[in-house]
Amino acid sequence: MTRLSGHLRNAGRPADQVLAELRDKRAMDARWQDGKTFGLVYDGGAEVHAIAEEATKLFLHENALNPIAFPSLGSIQSEVCDWTAELFHGPDTTAGFMTSGGTESLLVAVKAARERGKAERGITKPQMVIAESAHAAFHKGAKYFGFDVAKTPVNDDWTANVDAMEEAMTENTVLMVGSAPQYPQGVVDDIPAIAALASSIGASCHVDACIGGFVLPFVEKLGRKVAPWDFRVDGVTSISADIHKLGYSPKGASVILHRTKKLRSYQTFIFDDWLGGFYASPNMQGTRSGAPMAAAWAVIQFLGVEGYLELTRQTLSAADQMRSAINAIDGLRVLGDAEYHIIATSSDPQAEQPMDVFALGDALKERGWHFDRQGPPDSLHGTISAGNEAVVGQFIADLQTAADQVGASRVEDRSTTYAALE
């Protein structure tokens, strides 16, 4: 196989040349700075950028592998977890860790459920019960940690079908999962019902709030109705939430919280039978950068509750306007009854001329807007954030123009790849 990038130079290059080439490499990247992406990067504004960048510089080289050597990072982690636990109405016993992102938070939640099931119930062939809307990282965790997966259908409103989940439970079920909200259509599962099922057999109930954990508490404070989903629900044993999504910190910061320290202990890997001495790690990683942790701490402190309320207000304003505009176009519909920050745009099968949303996505991309394809059913996924509010009027105008352009046309490419394959 030919190496595309050639050989490493014997002599180094001047710093200005190196940095200039990196800037050039970004030319084709999605323009999140212009508010034209819906997901991937979440823009809290210039002041948030500035404090995150300064915090990152302060902790760029620190290593969170060893909080004994870097007690600052131990303090940062504890404080972030405490603040998040308060947001999620955790009891005084709540304990957690920071991770590198939602996928890692879900992986360690799966691992913790396996270890708990083995320790408390003697289960050696663990099973998880998840709706088909649950994040793909649960399937990844099942592959990594040797789980059987019972994947159950969703209801007509895209929420998890709790009756089907109950039917799928076995004596080996150690993990039940609910999402708040789920990623594809943005609806909140019936967390009390799922948690009650888990509690009835001594299984763990994990709430995946990776995309909603830094939205739903503030939505509730703004006066919108939010279905029960956090530690106020009996039977919820753990919750994950990404600070680097709508917590507006740079990439590499998520939190997983457990109801008690004992439940948290099942997450940690401990090993002392080697020549290097005692080793313990709560994460999938060993060495991990302190920079995202410090940036997350700084952003949370900078924004406070009032800052998050304002960013959430802007997010809801943009999402509400976009939903109305999409539903007003003949041939399109928004899937489900999501009322927060996620929009899944699909063709309307009841319309006289349903529109090909993948063709619509291509037409919007020509105008600089980036949506992820997903399905089934074919839809365009948008996670709305505060950075989109300033350009929502431009989006609505471009949406109508793109819809007029697409008409009855259809694209051959039906791929929904969301991956790094090279």
N, C-alpha and C positions, 0 to 999 in steps of 0.2 A: 504494500500500500504506500502510495506517495504521500510524504508529509507536505501539507499545503503551505506551512509557514516557513519552510526552509530551515536553515541552520542558525543556532545561537551564535552571535558575533563573538569573536575573540576579544575585541575591545568594546568597552561600554559606549553608550551614546550620550550626548549632552542632555541634561534634564529637560531643557525646553523642547527639544526634538521629541523626546519620549512622551511628554505631556501633550504636545501638539498632535501626535499620532493618535493618542487615546481620545482626544477630543474629536478627531476626524472619524474615528470608529463609531461614534454615537450618531452620525448623520442620519442613519436610517432607523434609529430607535423610535419607538412610540413617544409622542410628545406629551408626556404627562404634565410637564410644566405649563402647557397651554390649556390644561383642563380637558383634553380630548381623549383621555383614557378613562375607562370605567372599571377599575380594579388594578391590580398589580402594584401600583404606587398610589399613595393617598397623601394629598397635599394639604397641610395645615396652614400654609402661608409662610411668608418670608421670615417672620420673627421666629416661628417654630423651626424653620430650616436653620436659622442662625444659631440658636442655642443648641440644637442637636449636633451641628457641625463642630461647635466649640467643645462640647462634651466628648465627642468622638476623638478629637485631637488629644484631649487630656488622658484618655484611656486607650489610645490606639494600640499600645504594645502590651498592656496588662493581660494576664492569663487567668481566667476564672477556674482553671483546673484546681488551683490550690488557694482557697480563701484564707488559709493560715499565713501564706506569704503575702496575700493581697486582701487584708481584712476590709478594705474599702469596698471590694466587690461583694463580700459577704454581707456587709451592711446594706449595700444597694439592693441586692436580691431580697433580703428580708423586708426592707421597707416597701419595695414594689409589690411584693406578695401581700403584705399587710394592707396596703392601700386598695389593692384589687379585691381582697377578701371583704373589706368593708363595703365596697361597691356591690358585691354579690351577696351581702347579708350573711356572711359566714359566721359561725359561732366562734367563741374565743379559742376553740381547739383547732381552727383551720390552719393548715400549713401547706407550703408549696415550694416550688422552684421555678426559676426562669429557664426557658429553653430558646432554641434558635428560631423557632417558628411553629406554625400550627401543625405541620406534619410531625415534628419531633414531639410536640405535646401529646398528640394522639398516639404515637408509638409508645411513649412511656406510660400512657394510660392503659393501653392494651397489656403491656408488660406487667404493670401493677396488678391488674385484674387477674392475670394468670397466676402470679405469685400468691395473691390472696386466696384464690380458689384452691390452690394446692395446700397452703398452710392451714386454712380453716376448714376445708371440706374434703381434702384428700383427692382432689380432681387432678388427673394426669393427662386427660384428653379434653382440653378446654374448648368451649364453644362460645361464640359471640352471636347475639341476635341484633341485626341492624336492618333498617329500612333501605330500600334501593336508592334513596336519596342521600344516605350517609356518605361522608367524604371518602374518596378512594383511599386515603391514608389508613383507614381501618382495614381494608383488604391488604394493604402493604404490611400492616402490623400483624395480621393473621399469617401472612406468608413468612414473616421474620420469626414469629414466636410460636408457630405450630398450632394455630387455632383452626377449628372447623367454623365455617361461616354459614349462618342461616340468614339469607337475604330475603326480606319480606317486601311485599308491595306497598305502595302508597295509596291513600284515598284519592277520590276525585279532586280534592282540594290540594293535593300534593303533600299533605302531612302524612306521617308514618301511620300505617294501619295497625293499631294496637292489638286488635283481635288476632290478626295474623302473627304478630310478634309473640303473643301468648301461646298460640298453637305451635310455634316453632321452638319454644323453650324445651329443654331436656334436663335431666339430672346433671349434665355436664356444663350447663350454661353458667358462665362466670361473669359475663359482661352484657349489659343491655345499653343501648346508645340512643340518645335523643339529641336533636339539633336545635339551636336557638340563635338564629334561624338556620335552616339547611341552605346549602350553597346554590343549588340549581334554580329554585324558584323563590327563595327568600321567605318561606313560611316557617312558623315556629311549631315544632312537634308538641304533642300532648305530654309534656314532661311529667306531670303528676301521675298519670296513668302508667307511663313506662317505668318510673321510679318505683311505683307500688309493686309492679310485677317483679322487678329486680329484688326488692326488699323481701318479697314473699318467699324467696328461695335462698336468700343470703348472697345474692350476686351483686356485683358492683354496677352502679348506674353512672355512666359518664355523660355529661352534657357538653356537646361540642358547641361552644360559643365563640369559636375562634374568630368568626366574622361579625359576631354580634355583641360580644362582651363589652366593648367600649362604645356601644350604641344604645342598647336596650335600657341600661340604668338611667341614661340621660333622656331618652324618649319618655320614660315613665315620669321623670321629674318635670318634663315639659307638658305633662298632662294627657298624653295619649295612652290608651289602654294597651297594656302588655300582659300577655298570658303568663302565668307562673312558670318560672324556668330556673331560678337560682337556688341557693342553699336554703331558702325559705320552704322549699319543697322537701318533705320528708323522703328519705331514700336516695336522694342525690348524693353520691359519694365523692365525685370529682367534677371539676369544670375546667375547660381550657379556654383561653382568650388571647388573641394576638394584639400586642401593643403596636406592632408595626403595620397593622391594618388601620382601623379607624381610631386607634390610639395615637396615630400620626407620628410615631417615632420611625427612624430609619429601619431598614430590613435587618432582621436577626434577633427579634425580641418577642417572645410569647411567654405566657404564664400558665402553669397548671397548678390548681389548688385541690387539696384533699380535705375532707371534712375533719379528719383527725391526723395527728402525727403518726399514729399506728398505720393508718391507710397509706400515708405518704411513704412509710418505710418500705412498702412493697415495691416502690418505684426504684429504689437505690440498689445498685449492683455493688456487692462487697466481696473482696477476695484478699486473702492474706497468705496464700501458699505459693509464694515466689520469693526470689532473692531480693526484690526491691522493697519488701516490707508490706505494710497494710495499704490496700488500695480500695477506695470507695468512690463511686460516681453515680449521681442521680440521673445523668443524661445519656443520650446515645453517644455524644462526643466525650472525649477526655479533655484535651486542650480545647479551649474555646475563648474567643475574644471577649474582653471586657468592654470593648467600645460600644456594641449595641446595648448592653445592659446600662451603661452610664448614660447613653443618649436617651434611652427610654425613661430612666429616672428623671433626667433633666426636663424632658418634654412634659411628663406628668406633673412635675412640680411647677413648671412654667404656666401650664394651662389651668390647673386646678379645676374644680367643679364648674365654675362660671365659664372658663374657656371652653370646656367640653360641651357645655350646654349651647353655647353660641355656634360651635362647629356642627353640632348635631342639628340645630335649627336650620342652618344653611343646607345641610345634607338633605333633610326632609323636604325643604322647600324645592330644591332641585329635583328630587325624586318624584314629588307630587306633580310638578309641572310636566316632567317627562312622561309619567304614566298617562296623564290626561291627553297629551299630544299623540302618544302611540295609539291609545284606544280610539282616538278620533279619526284615525286613518282607516279607510275601508280596506279590508284584507289583512289587517293586523290585530293582534290582541296581546295583552299582558297575561301571562299564565299565573293562575292562583290569585289569592286575595292578599298577597304581601302588601304591607302598608308602611314599610320602613325604607330601607336603603338598597334593596336588591330588586332588579327588574329583569324578567326573562321575557323577551319579545318573540312571539311566534306568529305564524300565519293563523288567520281566523277561518276555520273550516266551514263556518256558517255564512261566510261572505260570498257574494256572487262570484268574486274573483279573488281567492286566497292568494296572498303574496308570498313569494319565495324569500324567506328571511335571510338566507345565505347570500342571495343576490343583493338584497338590501344592505347587508353588512359590507359587501364588496363596494357598493356604491358609496356608502358612508366612509369607507376607508380611503377612497379617492379624494375625499374632502378632509382627510386627516383624523377621522374618528376611529378609535380602536375598540371593538367588542370581541369577546371570545365566543366562538361557536360552541354549542353544546347540544346534547340530545341523547336519547329520544325524549320528547319530540324535538325536531329541529328548532333551535331557538338561539337568540343572541343574549349572552349574559352581560349584565351591567351591574357592578357594585358602585353605587353612587357615593361620593364623598363631598366634603365642603369645597374642594377645589373645582368642582364642576359647576357650582352655582353661578359664577361670573359669566359663563359662556352658555348657559342653558338656553337663552333666547336664540343664539346662533345655531345651537344644535337643533332646536325645533324647526327652524327655517330650513336647515340642511336636510333634516329628516323628510320634510314634505317634498323637497326637490328630488331627493334620492328615491322616494317612493314613486313619484311621478315618472322618473327615469326608468325604474325597474318594471313597472306595470305588470304584465303577465309573463315576463321573461323568467328564465330559470337557469341556474348555473349547474354544470356537470359535477364539479368538485363538491362532494358531500362530507368531506373530512371534518373531524372535530378534534384534531390533535392538540393537546395541551401538555406538552412534554419536552424534555431535553433528550434527544435520541442519539446525539453525536458527541 
